[in-house]
Amino acid sequence: MSQTLHFQSASQFKERCRTAVNDAAQRQNFRGAMDFLQDKRRAQFSDAEESAGLRELGESIRRYSLAHLPQLLERLEENLSANGIRVHWAESAAQANAIALRIARRAGARRIIKGKSMVSEEIGFNHAMQDAGIEALESDMGEYIVQLAGEAPSHIIMPAIHKTKQEIAALFAEKIPGTPLNDDVDALILIGRQALRRKFAEADIGLSGVNFAVAESGTLCLVENEGNGRMCTTVPRIHIAITGIEKVVEKLEHVPPLFSLLTRSATGQAVTTYLNLISRPRQPGEKDGPEEVHLILLDNGRSQAYADLQLRATLQCIRCGACMNHCPVYARIGGHAYGTTYPGPIGAIISPHLLGLGATYPLAFASTLCGACVEVCPVKIPITDILIRLRNEAQARPSSTAASLRGSGAARTALGSAIWRGWSLIYGRLGLYRLTSWLMSRGRALSPPDQGAWTESRTPLKPAPKRLRDLLKEKDQ
């Protein structure tokens, strides 16, 4: 499978975590940002009864849509085609990039302006276009900032949340010609807008993501705040939308509840500034809009999740980022430590399907299982249950019935397997258990001072001087 070019191997995950935890400034910035977002979300869901009912409705819509996914995708393609939108199917990231590149080359395109799209990050779209000699420029302000910095987004909603205004000011002064050093937030936004404004007219293609695709009407729904999404989808001659196959819903009436849950959970807004509904290319007599609209429907491992009833719940996600904002692990290490397109709790459960469990299993263990992510998920994904499932899969024998994912058993080692076999042997035989516990209590001084990850932040474990059975005997005497 083609991987995103900024994907970092999970083998260095612990090292990246240590670096992040030791960065006091980053920890302070993330803590402040997470507290701010939590407060904004809490204010939008002040009525517990209304919140519970809306979440139930959102979960029901997503579960219903996934239960009928094959039929809805066929219906979506049929209605989009009838509306004049061309539909393309991509099994992998490489196929999705190849389709977009084929459209660009046929149109003679040299520049692509992009609205916010996490799926394009997932497939490494910018790198693929750059390798083909085509400029792909981000127009979402956060995405534009991290693109200038040569970085990946650290949050799915707020890509540049890890950067301070001083860092952004220095970046703009360095990368945008004629830009003075100015760390005023309003001035920075204006600088970015001025740099991007003419790019919309110069671009041959506009690319966007899709928040919801409505099967019954053949409509693509895009949620945004900056207006750049609307510019990307109306100014350039060609519009390419790309989305995962799970984003389809059956009816237009299913969108408002999900829209309300998304905006309130993501940024603490009752509604975003823009909700774009796109159902067709420009028609005769219309003054704006693209001449061509293309939709790329991407699988890239989603079918693997869909095939398993428990893991299918992963696909309910509407990409609000609330689980990240409330995760104590994410708040301490930030998004870049994960090394994947989707960080945080949702990244830990979706990345194994996109990249394989063998490459991502450490992420499933980067959780306290506190359940904060489950409490705030607007569509009630049982994230902690899925994390436990992935942990078990990572330790499973590859040939066992418990192994169903690509890369199952990746965390299993010969030493670990031998230890658990020994444990099973001892605890399965009473006499052997009594002898072993006696030997351990008498030989406690031989306990090793270095006990792996345990002693990195804790004192070494030692058996008690006396066993419980010995203490009970002494009490009875």
C-alpha positions in Angstrom: 0.0 0.0 0.0 1.2 3.5 -0.7 1.7 5.4 2.5 1.7 9.1 3.2 5.2 10.5 2.8 5.2 12.2 6.2 4.2 8.9 8.0 6.8 8.2 10.7 7.4 4.6 11.8 5.9 3.7 15.1 9.2 2.2 16.2 10.3 5.7 17.1 7.0 6.5 18.8 8.4 6.4 22.3 11.3 8.6 21.4 9.0 11.2 19.8 6.8 11.1 23.0 9.8 11.7 25.2 10.8 14.7 23.1 7.3 16.1 23.2 6.9 15.6 27.0 10.3 17.3 27.6 9.2 20.3 25.6 7.8 22.5 28.3 6.6 25.2 26.0 4.7 22.8 23.7 3.1 21.2 26.7 1.9 24.5 28.0 0.6 25.6 24.6 -1.3 22.4 24.1 -2.7 22.4 27.6 -4.0 26.0 27.1 -5.4 25.2 23.7 -7.2 22.0 24.9 -8.7 23.8 27.9 -10.0 26.5 25.6 -11.6 24.1 23.2 -13.1 22.0 26.0 -14.7 25.1 27.5 -16.1 26.2 24.1 -17.6 22.7 23.5 -19.0 22.6 27.0 -20.8 25.9 26.5 -22.5 24.5 23.3 -23.7 21.4 25.1 -25.0 23.0 28.3 -28.3 21.1 28.2 -27.4 17.5 29.1 -30.8 16.1 28.0 -30.6 17.8 24.6 -27.0 16.7 24.2 -27.8 13.1 24.9 -30.7 13.1 22.5 -28.7 14.7 19.7 -25.8 12.2 20.2 -28.2 9.3 20.1 -29.6 10.7 16.8 -26.2 11.2 15.3 -25.1 7.7 16.2 -28.3 6.2 14.7 -27.7 8.1 11.5 -24.1 7.0 11.2 -24.9 3.4 12.1 -27.8 3.3 9.6 -25.7 4.8 6.9 -22.9 2.2 7.4 -25.4 -0.7 7.6 -26.6 0.3 4.1 -23.2 1.5 2.8 -22.9 -0.6 -0.4 -26.4 0.4 -1.6 -25.9 4.0 -0.6 -22.6 4.3 -2.5 -24.2 2.9 -5.6 -27.1 5.3 -5.3 -24.7 8.2 -4.7 -22.8 7.4 -7.8 -26.0 7.1 -9.8 -27.4 10.5 -8.7 -24.0 12.3 -8.9 -23.6 11.0 -12.5 -27.1 12.1 -13.3 -26.2 15.6 -12.0 -23.1 15.8 -14.2 -20.5 15.0 -11.5 -18.0 12.3 -12.5 -17.4 9.6 -9.9 -14.1 7.8 -9.6 -13.3 4.8 -7.3 -9.9 4.4 -5.7 -8.9 1.3 -3.7 -5.6 2.8 -2.4 -3.8 6.1 -1.9 -1.8 5.5 -5.0 -4.9 5.0 -7.1 -6.5 8.1 -5.8 -3.4 10.2 -6.6 -3.2 8.6 -10.0 -6.8 9.5 -10.8 -6.3 13.1 -9.7 -3.1 13.3 -11.7 -4.8 11.9 -14.8 -7.5 14.6 -14.5 -4.9 17.3 -14.1 -2.8 16.2 -17.0 -5.8 15.9 -19.3 -6.7 19.5 -18.4 -3.1 20.7 -18.8 -3.2 21.9 -15.2 -0.1 23.3 -13.5 -1.6 24.7 -10.3 -4.0 23.2 -7.8 -5.5 25.3 -4.9 -6.8 23.2 -2.0 -9.4 23.6 0.6 -9.1 21.7 3.8 -9.0 17.9 3.2 -7.7 15.3 5.7 -8.1 12.6 3.1 -5.7 14.4 0.8 -3.2 14.5 3.7 -3.9 10.7 4.2 -2.9 9.9 0.6 0.1 12.3 0.4 -1.6 14.3 -2.4 0.7 17.3 -2.2 3.8 15.2 -2.5 2.4 13.2 -5.4 1.5 16.4 -7.3 4.8 17.9 -6.6 6.6 14.9 -7.9 4.6 15.3 -11.1 5.6 18.9 -11.5 2.2 20.3 -10.4 1.9 22.9 -7.6 -0.6 22.0 -4.9 -1.2 25.0 -2.5 -3.1 24.9 0.7 -5.6 27.7 1.3 -6.9 26.8 4.7 -4.9 29.2 7.0 -3.7 26.5 9.3 -2.8 24.1 6.5 -1.1 27.0 4.7 1.0 27.7 7.7 2.2 24.1 8.2 2.8 23.7 4.4 5.1 26.8 4.5 6.9 25.2 7.5 7.2 21.9 5.7 5.3 20.1 8.5 2.3 17.9 8.7 -0.9 19.0 10.6 -0.8 18.3 14.3 -4.7 18.4 14.7 -7.4 17.4 12.2 -9.4 20.6 12.8 -6.7 23.1 13.7 -3.6 22.0 11.8 -1.2 24.7 13.2 -2.4 24.5 16.8 1.2 23.6 17.9 2.6 27.0 16.6 2.7 30.3 18.5 1.9 33.6 16.9 5.6 34.5 17.2 6.6 31.4 15.3 4.0 32.1 12.6 5.2 35.7 12.3 8.8 34.6 11.8 7.7 32.0 9.3 5.7 34.5 7.2 8.6 37.0 7.3 10.9 34.3 6.0 8.7 32.6 3.4 6.4 35.4 2.0 8.4 38.1 0.1 8.2 41.6 1.4 6.5 40.6 4.7 7.6 42.5 7.8 7.9 40.7 11.2 4.5 41.2 12.9 3.0 38.9 15.5 -0.4 40.6 15.7 -2.9 37.9 15.0 -5.2 40.0 12.8 -2.3 41.2 10.8 -1.0 37.7 10.3 -4.4 36.6 9.0 -4.5 39.5 6.6 -1.0 38.7 5.3 -2.1 35.1 4.7 -5.2 36.2 2.9 -3.4 38.6 0.6 -0.8 36.0 -0.3 -3.5 33.5 -1.2 -6.2 35.6 -2.8 -4.8 35.8 -6.3 -4.0 32.0 -6.2 -7.6 31.1 -6.5 -7.9 32.8 -9.9 -4.5 31.5 -11.1 -5.4 27.8 -10.2 -6.5 25.4 -12.9 -8.0 23.0 -10.4 -9.6 23.4 -6.9 -9.5 20.4 -4.6 -11.7 19.9 -1.5 -12.7 17.3 1.0 -16.3 16.2 1.7 -17.9 16.2 5.1 -21.1 14.4 4.0 -22.2 13.0 0.7 -26.0 12.7 0.3 -27.0 9.7 -1.7 -30.6 10.6 -2.5 -29.8 14.0 -4.1 -26.2 13.5 -5.2 -25.0 16.4 -3.0 -21.5 17.0 -1.6 -21.5 19.0 1.7 -18.5 21.0 2.9 -18.2 22.7 6.3 -15.8 25.6 6.7 -15.2 28.9 8.4 -12.8 30.9 6.2 -14.6 30.9 2.8 -11.6 29.4 1.1 -13.5 26.1 0.6 -16.2 28.0 -1.4 -13.5 29.8 -3.4 -11.7 26.5 -4.2 -15.0 24.9 -5.4 -16.2 27.8 -7.5 -13.4 29.8 -9.0 -11.1 27.2 -10.7 -12.3 25.6 -13.9 -12.2 22.1 -12.4 -13.3 21.0 -9.0 -12.0 17.6 -7.6 -13.5 16.4 -4.3 -12.0 13.5 -2.5 -13.5 11.6 0.4 -13.5 8.2 2.2 -16.3 5.9 1.3 -17.8 6.1 4.8 -18.9 9.7 4.5 -22.2 8.9 2.7 -25.6 9.5 4.2 -28.9 8.6 2.7 -31.0 11.8 2.9 -30.4 15.5 3.1 -32.4 15.6 6.3 -29.7 13.5 7.9 -27.2 16.3 7.5 -28.5 18.9 9.9 -28.1 16.8 13.1 -24.6 15.7 12.0 -23.7 19.3 11.1 -24.8 20.5 14.5 -22.8 17.8 16.3 -19.7 18.5 14.1 -19.5 22.2 14.5 -20.3 22.2 18.2 -17.9 19.4 19.0 -15.1 20.7 16.8 -14.8 24.4 17.5 -17.6 25.1 19.9 -19.7 27.0 17.3 -23.4 26.7 16.9 -22.8 26.7 13.2 -19.8 27.4 11.0 -19.6 30.4 8.7 -20.2 28.3 5.6 -22.0 25.2 4.7 -21.5 24.5 1.0 -23.9 22.1 -0.9 -22.6 21.1 -4.3 -24.7 19.0 -6.6 -23.5 19.8 -10.1 -21.0 21.7 -12.3 -21.8 25.1 -13.7 -24.9 25.2 -15.8 -25.6 27.3 -18.9 -26.4 30.9 -17.9 -24.8 30.6 -14.4 -22.0 33.1 -13.7 -19.8 31.0 -11.4 -18.9 27.4 -10.6 -16.5 24.9 -12.2 -17.0 23.5 -15.6 -16.2 20.0 -14.3 -16.7 18.4 -10.9 -15.1 15.1 -10.0 -15.5 13.0 -6.9 -12.9 10.4 -5.9 -14.3 7.8 -3.4 -11.4 6.3 -1.5 -11.3 2.9 0.3 -7.6 2.7 1.5 -8.3 0.1 4.2 -11.8 1.2 5.1 -13.3 -2.0 3.8 -11.2 -3.9 6.3 -12.8 -2.0 9.2 -16.3 -2.3 7.6 -16.0 -6.1 7.4 -15.8 -6.4 11.2 -19.0 -5.4 13.1 -17.0 -4.1 16.1 -14.4 -2.3 14.1 -17.0 -0.8 11.8 -17.9 1.7 14.5 -14.6 3.4 13.7 -16.1 4.5 10.4 -18.9 6.5 12.2 -16.3 9.3 12.8 -17.3 12.7 11.5 -13.8 14.1 12.1 -14.6 16.7 14.8 -11.5 16.2 16.8 -13.3 16.3 20.2 -11.6 13.1 21.2 -8.2 14.7 20.8 -9.2 17.8 22.7 -10.2 15.8 25.7 -7.4 13.1 25.6 -4.8 13.5 28.4 -2.2 11.7 26.2 -2.7 13.9 23.1 -2.7 17.1 25.3 0.8 16.1 26.5 2.5 14.9 23.4 0.6 16.7 20.6 -0.2 15.4 17.1 3.2 15.0 15.6 4.4 12.4 18.1 1.9 10.0 16.7 3.5 10.1 13.2 0.3 9.5 11.4 -2.2 11.6 9.5 -4.9 11.1 12.1 -3.5 11.5 15.7 -5.1 11.1 19.1 -7.7 8.5 20.0 -9.4 8.4 16.5 -6.0 8.0 14.9 -5.1 5.1 17.2 -8.2 3.2 16.0 -8.3 4.2 12.3 -4.6 4.2 11.4 -4.3 0.4 11.7 -6.7 0.0 8.8 -5.0 2.6 6.7 -1.4 1.6 7.3 -1.6 -1.8 8.9 -1.5 -2.9 12.5 2.1 -3.8 12.2 3.1 -0.2 11.6 0.8 1.4 14.1 0.1 -0.9 17.0 2.0 1.2 19.6 -0.7 3.9 19.2 -3.3 1.6 20.7 -1.2 1.4 23.8 -0.9 5.2 24.0 -4.0 5.6 26.1 -5.0 5.6 29.7 -8.4 4.1 28.7 -10.0 6.9 30.9 -13.0 7.1 28.5 -12.9 10.9 28.1 -12.9 10.4 24.3 -16.0 8.1 24.5 -17.9 10.7 26.7 -17.5 13.5 24.2 -17.7 11.6 20.9 -20.7 13.1 19.1 -21.6 9.8 17.4 -20.7 7.6 20.4 -17.9 5.5 19.0 -16.8 3.0 21.7 -13.1 4.1 21.3 -11.8 2.4 24.4 -13.4 -1.0 23.5 -11.8 -0.8 20.1 -8.4 0.2 21.6 -8.6 -3.0 23.8 -9.5 -5.0 20.7 -6.5 -3.6 18.8 -4.2 -4.3 21.8 -5.4 -7.9 21.8 -4.9 -8.2 18.0 -1.4 -6.8 18.3 -0.5 -9.7 20.7 -2.5 -12.4 18.9 -1.0 -15.4 17.2 -1.1 -14.6 13.5 -2.8 -18.0 12.8 -5.4 -17.7 15.6 -9.1 -16.8 15.1 -8.5 -13.6 17.1 -6.3 -12.3 14.3 -8.3 -10.5 11.6 -6.3 -7.4 10.8 -3.3 -6.9 8.5 -0.3 -7.0 10.9 -2.0 -8.9 13.7 0.5 -10.3 16.1 3.0 -7.5 15.4 3.6 -6.8 19.1 4.1 -10.5 19.9 7.7 -11.5 20.8 9.3 -14.8 21.6 10.3 -13.6 25.1 6.8 -12.3 25.8 5.2 -15.5 24.6 7.5 -17.6 26.7 6.7 -15.5 29.8 3.0 -15.9 29.3 3.3 -19.6 28.7 5.3 -19.9 31.9 2.7 -17.8 33.8 -0.1 -20.1 32.5 1.8 -23.2 33.5 2.5 -21.9 37.0 -1.1 -20.6 37.7 -2.6 -23.8 36.2 -1.0 -26.1 38.8 -1.5 -25.5 42.5 1.6 -27.2 43.7 3.8 -25.4 41.2 2.2 -22.1 42.1 2.9 -22.7 45.8 6.5 -23.6 45.2 7.1 -20.6 42.9 5.5 -18.1 45.3 7.7 -19.5 48.1 10.8 -19.2 46.1 10.0 -15.7 45.0 9.3 -14.5 48.5 12.6 -16.0 49.8 14.6 -14.7 46.8 13.1 -11.2 46.7 16.5 -9.7 47.1 17.4 -11.0 43.6 14.6 -8.9 42.0 16.3 -7.0 39.1 16.5 -3.2 39.5 15.8 -2.6 35.8 12.4 -3.9 34.9 11.9 -2.3 31.5 9.3 0.4 31.0 8.0 -0.1 34.5 11.1 1.3 36.2 11.4 4.2 33.9 9.0 6.1 36.2 8.4 3.7 39.1 10.3 1.8 41.8 11.2 -1.8 41.0 8.7 -4.5 41.9 9.6 -7.0 44.6 7.7 -9.9 46.0 6.5 -9.6 49.5 8.6 -11.1 52.3 5.8 -13.4 53.2 3.1 -14.9 51.1 -0.6 -14.2 51.9 -1.1 -17.9 52.8 1.9 -17.6 55.3 0.4 -14.5 56.9 -3.0 -16.3 57.3 -1.3 -19.3 58.9 0.5 -17.0 61.4 -2.8 -15.3 62.2 -4.5 -18.7 62.9 -1.8 -19.8 65.2 
